[in-house]
């Protein structure tokens, strides 16, 4: 079984309970989701939309496409859209961020929210995001990463096998370095720490 297949299987397995598992953290996350999405504009792609928790926070004039490679997580997102009832401009696609079917320069905004802990090849996924985002468009990311603080970083390395085994999420990803490896210019990247140096809001101008 490939790593990608294993991660997909894990998310399909926990989809039914995913929102419940995240409930203790949702108070803080919901506040950060709002901050993340206030700058979403135009034709917008959310990568790894999961159960659709971000959907209520998008500006009403956004034309949203959500994608995920877990069909069962995506099914939960579809139910959320149905419950909201007033979001006609939302489409949901079963797709892998590492190999997206969208044409180059398609989206004004690309959003990720706690996604790049789970992408098997994060640099390839970020390259695909760079490709489908329009020149001059924005990439908005809410991601947890490995702490740069020596003791905390090593502790995260020690704990990482637990979430990695349970559902394929790494808590020690070096996401900023991966962004640079994907070809984004550091001059066009803004990073704000939301919780210590672990949870970050990252805004990239795709120039």
C-alpha positions in Angstrom: 0.0 0.0 0.0 1.4 3.4 -1.0 1.6 6.2 1.5 -1.0 8.2 -0.5 -3.4 5.2 -0.4 -2.9 4.8 3.3 -3.6 8.4 4.1 -6.7 8.4 1.9 -7.9 5.2 3.6 -7.3 6.7 7.1 -9.4 9.8 6.3 -12.2 7.7 4.8 -12.1 5.7 8.0 -12.4 8.7 10.4 -14.6 10.9 8.3 -17.7 9.9 10.3 -16.1 11.1 13.6 -13.7 13.8 12.2 -15.8 16.8 13.4 -16.2 15.2 16.8 -12.4 14.6 17.1 -11.7 18.2 16.3 -14.4 19.7 18.5 -12.1 20.6 21.5 -10.0 22.7 19.1 -12.8 24.2 17.1 -13.3 27.4 19.2 -9.8 28.6 18.4 -9.9 27.2 14.9 -13.2 28.9 14.0 -11.8 32.3 14.9 -8.7 31.7 12.8 -10.8 30.4 9.9 -12.7 33.7 9.8 -9.4 35.6 9.7 -8.0 33.3 7.0 -11.0 33.7 4.7 -11.8 37.4 5.0 -9.3 38.0 2.1 -10.7 35.3 -0.2 -11.9 36.9 -3.5 -13.3 35.8 -6.9 -12.9 32.3 -8.2 -11.6 30.4 -5.1 -10.3 26.9 -4.7 -10.1 25.3 -1.3 -7.7 22.4 -1.3 -8.5 19.6 1.2 -11.9 21.0 2.0 -12.6 18.0 4.3 -16.0 18.1 6.0 -16.5 21.7 4.8 -15.9 23.5 8.1 -14.7 26.7 6.3 -17.7 27.0 4.0 -19.8 29.2 6.3 -17.0 31.8 6.6 -16.5 32.6 2.9 -17.6 36.0 1.7 -21.0 35.6 -0.2 -19.6 36.8 -3.5 -16.9 34.1 -3.6 -17.3 31.4 -6.3 -16.0 28.4 -4.4 -14.7 25.1 -5.6 -13.7 22.6 -2.9 -11.7 19.5 -3.5 -10.5 16.6 -1.4 -9.1 13.1 -2.1 -11.3 11.4 0.5 -14.7 10.7 -0.9 -16.2 10.2 2.6 -14.9 13.5 3.9 -16.3 15.1 0.7 -19.7 13.5 1.4 -19.7 15.3 4.7 -18.9 18.6 3.0 -21.8 18.0 0.6 -24.2 17.6 3.5 -22.9 20.8 5.0 -23.6 22.7 1.8 -27.2 21.2 1.7 -27.8 22.4 5.3 -26.6 25.9 4.5 -28.9 26.0 1.5 -28.0 29.4 0.2 -24.6 28.6 -1.4 -25.4 28.0 -5.0 -22.0 28.9 -6.2 -20.2 26.0 -4.5 -18.9 22.9 -6.4 -17.1 20.0 -4.8 -14.6 17.8 -6.6 -12.9 14.5 -5.8 -9.3 15.2 -6.6 -5.7 14.9 -5.4 -3.8 18.2 -4.8 -0.6 16.6 -6.2 -2.2 16.1 -9.6 -5.1 18.5 -10.1 -7.2 18.5 -13.3 -7.7 22.3 -13.3 -6.1 24.4 -16.0 -3.2 26.7 -15.2 -4.0 30.2 -14.0 -7.6 29.3 -13.0 -8.2 30.7 -9.5 -8.0 34.1 -8.0 -7.6 32.6 -4.5 -6.4 29.2 -3.3 -7.1 28.3 0.3 -5.6 25.5 2.6 -6.6 24.9 6.2 -4.6 22.3 8.2 -4.0 20.4 5.0 -0.3 20.2 4.4 0.3 18.1 7.4 -1.3 15.3 5.5 -0.3 15.7 1.8 2.2 12.8 1.1 4.4 14.9 -1.2 3.8 18.5 0.1 6.2 20.2 -2.3 4.5 18.7 -5.3 1.1 19.7 -3.9 2.3 23.3 -3.4 3.7 23.3 -7.0 0.2 22.4 -8.2 -1.3 25.2 -6.1 1.2 27.7 -7.7 0.2 26.4 -11.1 -3.6 26.7 -10.8 -3.5 30.1 -9.0 -3.6 33.1 -11.3 -0.6 35.3 -11.7 -1.2 38.0 -9.1 -3.6 35.8 -7.2 -3.4 34.9 -3.6 -2.7 31.7 -1.7 -4.1 31.8 1.9 -2.9 29.1 4.3 -3.8 28.2 7.9 -1.3 25.5 8.8 0.3 24.0 11.9 4.0 23.4 11.5 7.1 22.2 13.5 8.2 24.7 16.1 11.6 26.3 15.6 12.1 26.2 19.4 14.6 23.5 20.0 12.9 21.7 22.9 9.4 22.0 21.5 10.5 21.0 18.0 12.2 17.8 19.3 9.1 17.0 21.4 6.9 17.3 18.3 9.3 15.0 16.4 8.9 12.5 19.3 5.1 12.6 19.2 4.7 12.7 15.4 4.4 8.9 14.9 1.1 8.9 16.9 -1.0 11.2 14.6 0.9 9.9 11.6 -0.2 6.3 12.4 -3.8 7.2 13.4 -4.7 9.2 10.3 -1.7 10.2 8.4 -1.1 13.7 9.8 2.4 15.0 10.5 2.8 17.6 13.3 6.4 18.4 12.4 6.2 19.5 8.8 8.5 22.4 7.7 5.8 24.0 5.6 7.5 27.4 5.0 10.6 25.6 3.6 8.3 23.5 1.4 6.6 26.6 0.1 10.0 28.0 -1.0 11.0 24.6 -2.6 7.7 24.8 -4.6 9.0 28.0 -6.2 7.3 30.8 -4.4 9.3 34.0 -3.9 10.0 34.7 -0.2 9.5 38.5 -0.9 5.8 37.7 -1.7 5.1 35.7 1.5 3.7 37.1 4.7 3.6 34.9 7.8 1.8 35.6 11.1 2.0 33.4 14.2 -1.4 32.6 15.6 -0.5 30.2 18.4 3.2 30.3 19.5 5.2 29.5 16.3 3.2 26.4 15.6 -0.1 27.6 14.1 0.6 30.1 11.3 -1.4 32.3 8.9 0.5 32.4 5.6 -0.5 34.7 2.7 1.3 34.4 -0.6 1.0 36.7 -3.6 1.6 34.5 -6.6 3.8 36.7 -8.7 
